[in-house]
């Protein structure tokens, strides 16, 4: 269905677009992306979830999720726009997924 790449919290690098901590899994496809990136994650239990995108200067450019969610699988698309609707230029961005007291971070590359 989608290509996954990333690393696991255990330390061994597996695939750069898949990130796992505990029982939480995040996938990004495609990465790098042009028009949109599909972000999928799974929760093993109900949790407070926030997913934010930051630029290289550490400024938050988009808040994609900020709510309590029940256990299950979630999928969303980010179109490379800020919360104000401005299209971002090509570049490297970082995501931060907070699930209760756990945090995943990683890189997203946008190309034009």
VEXGU-19991 format. One record per residue (C-alpha): x, y, z. Coordinates in nm, 2 decimals, always signed. Layout:
<lumses>
<u X, v Y, w Z>
...
</lumses>
This chain:
<lumses>
<u +0.00, v +0.00, w +0.00>
<u +0.28, v +0.24, w +0.08>
<u +0.66, v +0.24, w +0.11>
<u +0.80, v +0.27, w +0.46>
<u +1.14, v +0.35, w +0.57>
<u +1.29, v +0.47, w +0.91>
<u +1.45, v +0.37, w +1.24>
<u +1.35, v +0.20, w +1.56>
<u +1.40, v +0.32, w +1.91>
<u +1.61, v +0.01, w +1.97>
<u +1.89, v +0.19, w +1.78>
<u +1.93, v -0.02, w +1.47>
<u +1.85, v +0.18, w +1.16>
<u +1.60, v +0.00, w +0.95>
<u +1.42, v +0.23, w +0.71>
<u +1.44, v +0.62, w +0.73>
<u +1.07, v +0.68, w +0.69>
<u +0.94, v +0.45, w +0.96>
<u +0.97, v +0.54, w +1.32>
<u +0.88, v +0.31, w +1.61>
<u +0.87, v +0.36, w +1.99>
<u +0.71, v +0.11, w +2.22>
<u +0.39, v +0.01, w +2.04>
<u +0.36, v +0.33, w +1.83>
<u +0.45, v +0.31, w +1.46>
<u +0.47, v +0.60, w +1.21>
<u +0.51, v +0.58, w +0.83>
<u +0.57, v +0.86, w +0.58>
<u +0.52, v +0.81, w +0.21>
<u +0.66, v +0.94, w -0.02>
<u +0.96, v +1.10, w +0.14>
<u +1.08, v +1.32, w -0.03>
<u +0.75, v +1.45, w -0.15>
<u +0.62, v +1.70, w -0.41>
<u +0.25, v +1.75, w -0.37>
<u +0.16, v +1.58, w -0.04>
<u +0.30, v +1.33, w +0.20>
<u +0.09, v +1.05, w +0.36>
<u +0.14, v +1.02, w +0.73>
<u +0.01, v +0.70, w +0.90>
<u +0.04, v +0.60, w +1.26>
<u -0.10, v +0.34, w +1.49>
<u -0.20, v +0.37, w +1.85>
<u -0.22, v +0.06, w +2.08>
<u -0.42, v +0.25, w +2.34>
<u -0.62, v +0.57, w +2.37>
<u -0.38, v +0.87, w +2.40>
<u -0.33, v +1.24, w +2.37>
<u -0.17, v +1.29, w +2.03>
<u +0.00, v +1.59, w +1.87>
<u +0.18, v +1.60, w +1.54>
<u +0.36, v +1.91, w +1.44>
<u +0.59, v +2.01, w +1.15>
<u +0.89, v +2.24, w +1.20>
<u +1.13, v +2.42, w +0.97>
<u +1.51, v +2.41, w +1.00>
<u +1.50, v +2.70, w +1.24>
<u +1.27, v +2.52, w +1.48>
<u +0.97, v +2.73, w +1.40>
<u +0.64, v +2.54, w +1.40>
<u +0.49, v +2.56, w +1.05>
<u +0.19, v +2.32, w +1.08>
<u -0.01, v +2.15, w +1.35>
<u -0.16, v +1.84, w +1.19>
<u -0.31, v +1.68, w +1.50>
<u -0.37, v +1.79, w +1.86>
<u -0.64, v +1.58, w +2.03>
<u -0.72, v +1.27, w +2.23>
<u -0.75, v +0.97, w +2.00>
<u -0.87, v +0.61, w +2.07>
<u -0.66, v +0.31, w +1.98>
<u -0.64, v +0.24, w +1.61>
<u -0.48, v +0.33, w +1.28>
<u -0.47, v +0.69, w +1.15>
<u -0.38, v +0.83, w +0.81>
<u -0.36, v +1.19, w +0.70>
<u -0.21, v +1.38, w +0.41>
<u +0.00, v +1.70, w +0.45>
<u +0.01, v +1.92, w +0.14>
<u +0.33, v +2.11, w +0.24>
<u +0.13, v +2.42, w +0.35>
<u +0.15, v +2.62, w +0.67>
<u -0.14, v +2.65, w +0.91>
<u -0.21, v +2.98, w +0.74>
<u -0.24, v +2.81, w +0.40>
<u +0.09, v +2.93, w +0.26>
<u +0.28, v +2.68, w +0.03>
<u +0.62, v +2.61, w +0.17>
<u +0.93, v +2.61, w -0.05>
<u +1.14, v +2.30, w -0.11>
<u +1.35, v +2.21, w +0.20>
<u +1.40, v +1.99, w +0.50>
<u +1.14, v +1.99, w +0.77>
<u +1.10, v +1.80, w +1.09>
<u +0.80, v +1.63, w +1.24>
<u +0.74, v +1.57, w +1.61>
<u +0.48, v +1.32, w +1.71>
<u +0.39, v +1.32, w +2.08>
<u +0.18, v +1.04, w +2.22>
<u +0.11, v +1.09, w +2.59>
<u +0.47, v +1.11, w +2.73>
<u +0.65, v +0.95, w +2.43>
<u +0.79, v +1.14, w +2.14>
<u +0.90, v +1.06, w +1.79>
<u +1.09, v +1.30, w +1.57>
<u +1.22, v +1.27, w +1.21>
<u +1.29, v +1.44, w +0.88>
<u +1.05, v +1.52, w +0.59>
<u +1.20, v +1.65, w +0.26>
<u +0.98, v +1.86, w +0.03>
<u +1.09, v +1.91, w -0.33>
<u +0.94, v +2.12, w -0.61>
</lumses>
